[in-house]
């Protein structure tokens, strides 16, 4: 049986996606009253019975749990019922054949005209579960009514949205805040001291950029190679330290040789450790 009902729905709109849960609760008007149908027989010009006229006199009224009343007038109800008069009842007919694919659907069983026939690709009622087919039909009708743009009444109601709250636990921020403050104080102290000792602070500091860009003079390279020829280059590299002094030029330590007086103008100073 198909009947008018009121359904509660839960709709959500989140992250640009709309979801809707239908049929959480269903309400049907099950009140038993008098027969709403009024029937009368009509006759043709010769006075013979030609058929029956049916009139539905009752409006369908359903009251939801919140007290809201939903109503379908009698004309709408009858027009909706007439949609099913074309296919209920109906049957499948075979003519001089036993192949089910040749079956024709016979519908519109009216009194005044012959039944109609139509060839279908499949029997819509040959379902494993006939209830599923009827549920799909009811859902289709519901969606058709809801999507009608002629008679839509907007209902105002509450809307809920997510709001994020942030709770700050200051105890966990104590260490990073202290480190940030100490780093800032160290930066200020470095700037002040560097401004006072501007002549003593080297441009390259301890970077290896100066050595890569300028390299050592050839005489210093020869002395480094000849001082410890019996040892490998890797050992010599580990024991050699080169430093650029702001006013003294290069300072090289780690070898057992002294600089020559005639080479002192090149700014190369050696120190033996």
C-alpha positions as CSV (number, residue, x, y, z in Angstrom):
1,X,0.0,0.0,0.0
2,X,1.2,3.5,-0.8
3,X,-0.1,6.4,1.3
4,X,0.6,10.0,2.1
5,X,3.0,10.5,5.0
6,X,5.2,13.1,6.7
7,X,8.9,12.3,7.1
8,X,11.5,13.8,9.3
9,X,14.8,14.6,7.5
10,X,18.3,15.4,8.8
11,X,20.2,17.7,6.4
12,X,23.8,18.8,6.9
13,X,26.0,21.1,5.0
14,X,29.7,20.7,5.8
15,X,32.9,21.6,3.8
16,X,30.9,22.4,0.7
17,X,29.1,19.1,0.7
18,X,25.4,18.6,1.3
19,X,24.1,15.4,2.9
20,X,20.6,14.4,3.7
21,X,19.2,11.6,5.8
22,X,15.6,10.9,4.9
23,X,13.1,8.7,6.7
24,X,14.4,9.1,10.2
25,X,10.8,9.1,11.4
26,X,7.5,8.7,9.4
27,X,4.0,9.8,10.4
28,X,0.9,8.5,8.6
29,X,-2.7,9.6,9.2
30,X,-4.2,6.3,10.4
31,X,-7.4,7.9,11.8
32,X,-10.5,5.8,10.7
33,X,-13.3,7.9,9.5
34,X,-16.3,7.7,7.1
35,X,-15.8,6.6,3.5
36,X,-14.5,9.6,1.6
37,X,-15.5,8.3,-1.8
38,X,-18.8,9.2,-3.4
39,X,-19.8,7.1,-6.4
40,X,-22.6,7.6,-8.9
41,X,-23.6,5.8,-12.0
42,X,-24.1,7.6,-15.3
43,X,-26.0,6.6,-18.4
44,X,-25.7,7.2,-22.1
45,X,-28.2,8.9,-24.4
46,X,-30.1,5.6,-24.7
47,X,-30.5,5.4,-21.0
48,X,-28.2,2.5,-20.6
49,X,-25.5,2.4,-17.9
50,X,-22.2,3.8,-19.3
51,X,-20.0,3.8,-16.2
52,X,-19.4,5.2,-12.8
53,X,-18.2,8.5,-11.5
54,X,-15.9,8.6,-8.5
55,X,-15.5,11.7,-6.3
56,X,-13.0,11.9,-3.4
57,X,-14.4,14.5,-0.9
58,X,-11.8,14.4,1.9
59,X,-8.6,16.4,2.2
60,X,-5.6,14.4,3.5
61,X,-4.4,16.0,6.7
62,X,-1.4,14.8,8.7
63,X,-0.1,16.4,11.9
64,X,3.5,16.0,12.8
65,X,5.1,15.6,16.2
66,X,5.8,19.4,16.5
67,X,2.2,20.2,15.9
68,X,2.6,21.3,12.3
69,X,-0.2,20.3,10.0
70,X,0.3,19.1,6.4
71,X,-2.6,18.9,4.0
72,X,-3.3,17.5,0.5
73,X,-6.5,18.7,-1.0
74,X,-8.9,16.1,-2.5
75,X,-8.3,17.1,-6.1
76,X,-4.5,16.6,-5.8
77,X,-5.2,13.3,-4.1
78,X,-7.5,12.1,-6.9
79,X,-5.1,13.3,-9.7
80,X,-2.3,11.4,-8.0
81,X,-4.4,8.2,-7.8
82,X,-5.3,8.5,-11.4
83,X,-1.6,8.1,-12.4
84,X,-1.8,4.5,-11.1
85,X,-5.0,3.8,-12.9
86,X,-3.1,3.4,-16.2
87,X,-0.8,0.6,-14.9
88,X,-2.9,-1.0,-12.2
89,X,-4.1,-3.4,-13.1
90,X,-1.9,-4.5,-16.0
91,X,-0.7,-7.8,-17.4
92,X,1.8,-9.4,-19.8
93,X,0.5,-11.1,-22.8
94,X,2.1,-13.6,-25.3
95,X,0.6,-14.3,-28.7
96,X,1.6,-17.5,-30.5
97,X,4.9,-17.6,-28.7
98,X,6.6,-19.1,-25.7
99,X,9.5,-16.6,-25.6
100,X,9.2,-14.3,-22.6
101,X,11.0,-11.6,-24.6
102,X,8.1,-11.4,-26.9
103,X,5.7,-10.5,-24.1
104,X,3.6,-7.3,-24.4
105,X,2.4,-5.2,-21.5
106,X,-1.3,-4.7,-21.5
107,X,-2.5,-1.7,-19.5
108,X,-5.2,1.0,-19.3
109,X,-8.0,-1.3,-18.7
110,X,-10.8,1.1,-19.3
111,X,-14.4,0.4,-20.0
112,X,-14.9,2.6,-23.0
113,X,-11.7,1.7,-25.0
114,X,-9.7,-1.4,-25.6
115,X,-6.5,-2.0,-23.5
116,X,-3.2,-0.6,-24.7
117,X,-0.2,-2.7,-25.4
118,X,3.5,-1.8,-25.2
119,X,6.7,-3.8,-25.6
120,X,9.2,-3.2,-22.8
121,X,12.8,-4.2,-22.5
122,X,12.2,-5.8,-19.1
123,X,9.3,-6.4,-16.8
124,X,9.6,-3.7,-14.1
125,X,7.8,-5.9,-11.6
126,X,10.0,-9.0,-12.0
127,X,12.2,-8.0,-9.1
128,X,13.7,-10.3,-6.5
129,X,12.1,-8.0,-3.9
130,X,8.9,-6.3,-5.0
131,X,9.0,-4.1,-1.9
132,X,12.2,-2.5,-3.1
133,X,10.6,-1.6,-6.4
134,X,7.6,0.0,-4.6
135,X,10.0,1.9,-2.3
136,X,11.8,3.3,-5.3
137,X,8.5,4.4,-6.9
138,X,7.5,6.2,-3.6
139,X,10.9,7.9,-3.4
140,X,10.6,9.1,-7.0
141,X,7.2,10.6,-6.3
142,X,8.5,12.3,-3.2
143,X,11.4,13.8,-5.0
144,X,9.1,15.1,-7.7
145,X,6.9,16.8,-5.2
146,X,9.8,18.3,-3.4
147,X,11.4,19.7,-6.6
148,X,8.3,21.4,-7.8
149,X,8.9,25.2,-8.1
150,X,5.3,26.2,-8.3
151,X,4.2,25.8,-4.7
152,X,7.2,25.9,-2.3
153,X,6.9,27.4,1.1
154,X,10.1,28.3,2.9
155,X,10.2,27.2,6.5
156,X,12.4,29.1,8.9
157,X,14.3,27.0,11.3
158,X,17.5,26.9,13.4
159,X,20.8,26.3,11.6
160,X,23.9,25.0,13.3
161,X,27.5,25.6,12.3
162,X,30.8,24.4,13.6
163,X,32.9,26.9,15.5
164,X,36.5,26.1,16.6
165,X,37.6,27.1,20.1
166,X,41.3,27.2,20.9
167,X,42.5,26.7,24.5
168,X,46.0,27.9,25.2
169,X,48.0,26.1,27.9
170,X,50.6,28.6,28.8
171,X,52.7,26.1,30.7
172,X,53.7,24.3,27.5
173,X,54.7,27.7,26.0
174,X,57.1,28.6,28.8
175,X,60.2,26.9,27.3
176,X,59.8,28.2,23.6
177,X,59.0,31.7,24.9
178,X,62.1,31.7,27.1
179,X,64.3,30.5,24.3
180,X,62.9,33.1,22.0
181,X,63.5,35.8,24.5
182,X,67.1,34.6,25.2
183,X,67.8,34.4,21.5
184,X,66.6,38.0,21.0
185,X,68.8,39.2,23.9
186,X,71.7,37.3,22.5
187,X,71.1,39.0,19.1
188,X,71.0,42.4,20.7
189,X,74.2,41.8,22.7
190,X,76.0,40.6,19.5
191,X,74.9,43.7,17.6
192,X,76.1,46.0,20.4
193,X,79.5,44.2,20.8
194,X,80.1,44.1,17.1
195,X,79.4,47.8,16.7
196,X,82.0,48.5,19.5
197,X,84.6,46.2,18.1
198,X,84.1,46.9,14.5
199,X,87.9,46.9,13.7
200,X,88.5,43.5,15.4
201,X,85.6,41.6,13.8
202,X,86.7,39.9,10.6
203,X,84.6,40.0,7.5
204,X,84.7,36.3,6.8
205,X,85.0,35.2,10.5
206,X,85.6,31.5,10.5
207,X,84.1,30.8,7.1
208,X,86.0,28.9,4.4
209,X,84.8,31.2,1.7
210,X,88.0,33.3,1.8
211,X,90.2,30.2,1.3
212,X,88.0,29.0,-1.5
213,X,88.0,32.3,-3.3
214,X,91.6,33.4,-2.9
215,X,93.6,30.2,-2.0
216,X,97.1,30.1,-0.5
217,X,100.2,31.6,-2.2
218,X,102.3,29.1,-4.2
219,X,105.3,29.3,-1.7
220,X,103.0,28.3,1.2
221,X,101.5,25.4,-0.8
222,X,105.1,24.1,-1.5
223,X,106.0,24.4,2.2
224,X,103.0,22.5,3.3
225,X,103.7,19.7,0.8
226,X,107.4,19.5,1.6
227,X,107.1,19.8,5.4
228,X,105.5,16.4,5.9
229,X,106.1,14.5,2.7
230,X,106.2,11.3,4.6
231,X,102.6,11.7,5.8
232,X,99.5,11.4,3.7
233,X,97.6,14.5,2.5
234,X,94.5,13.6,4.6
235,X,96.6,13.6,7.8
236,X,98.2,17.0,6.8
237,X,94.7,18.4,6.1
238,X,93.4,17.3,9.5
239,X,96.4,18.9,11.3
240,X,96.4,22.2,9.3
241,X,94.4,25.2,10.4
242,X,94.1,28.4,8.4
243,X,92.7,31.6,9.8
244,X,92.3,35.1,8.2
245,X,93.2,37.8,10.6
246,X,91.6,41.3,10.0
247,X,94.9,43.1,10.0
248,X,97.5,40.3,9.8
249,X,96.3,38.4,6.7
250,X,96.5,34.6,6.8
251,X,97.5,32.6,9.9
252,X,98.4,29.0,9.3
253,X,99.2,26.6,12.1
254,X,99.9,22.9,12.4
255,X,103.4,22.6,10.6
256,X,107.0,22.7,11.7
257,X,108.3,25.5,9.5
258,X,108.7,29.2,9.8
259,X,107.9,32.0,7.4
260,X,110.7,33.7,5.5
261,X,111.4,37.4,6.1
262,X,111.3,38.2,2.4
263,X,107.8,36.8,2.2
264,X,106.4,38.8,5.1
265,X,104.9,41.4,2.7
266,X,102.4,38.8,1.4
267,X,100.6,38.8,4.8
268,X,101.2,35.1,5.4
269,X,102.0,34.3,9.0
270,X,102.8,30.8,10.3
271,X,102.5,29.5,13.8
272,X,104.0,26.2,15.0
273,X,102.0,24.1,17.5
